Amino acid sequence: MAVRIRLKRMGRTHRPFYRVCAVDKRAPRDGRVIEELGFYDPMVSETDARARLKSDRIDYWLGVGAQPSDKVKVLIKKYGSNGTHLEQQAAALERLNIKPQAPEPVVFEPPKKEEPAPAAEPAAEAAADEPAAETAEAPADDAGEESPGE
């Protein structure tokens, strides 16, 4: 299978957004992809903040023989692992208050189920009430006594 690294158009009319993808050469432009490698948003005001690439994955695909399209070749040259515009990109992302690295994946953890307390026996409830009553009386007894430090 011949693999190309090219742009997949997304977004809406007059508001393009592209994903940089590894795709089978014979697949249509917006068809099934092998892997998504970054994105390019031409509508961002800062020129150097338009593209964000996963450099390590792009290097892998280039290493196994994938061929980039002309536009992607320019993006890799500027913003790839040894890009010429990496400092300018970091500065532009900082001006836009965007973190330069991809966000950490969010892992969903289902809420823990709390087990209902087993039904207490009447004798156990009575025993549980007695120590509570003693602790309530204990501070009242201590209030009338003198402390050893005085």
Sequence and secondary structure as in RCSB ss.txt:
>XXXX:A:sequence
MAVRIRLKRMGRTHRPFYRVCAVDKRAPRDGRVIEELGFYDPMVSETDARARLKSDRIDYWLGVGAQPSDKVKVL
IKKYGSNGTHLEQQAAALERLNIKPQAPEPVVFEPPKKEEPAPAAEPAAEAAADEPAAETAEAPADDAGEESPGE
>XXXX:A:secstr
  EEEEEEEEEETTEEEEEEEEEETTS TTS  SEEEEEE TT SSGGGSEEE HHHHHHHHHTT EE HHHHHH
HHHHSTT SSHHHHHHHHHHTT  SS                    HHHHHHHHHHHHHHHHHHHHHHHS  TT 
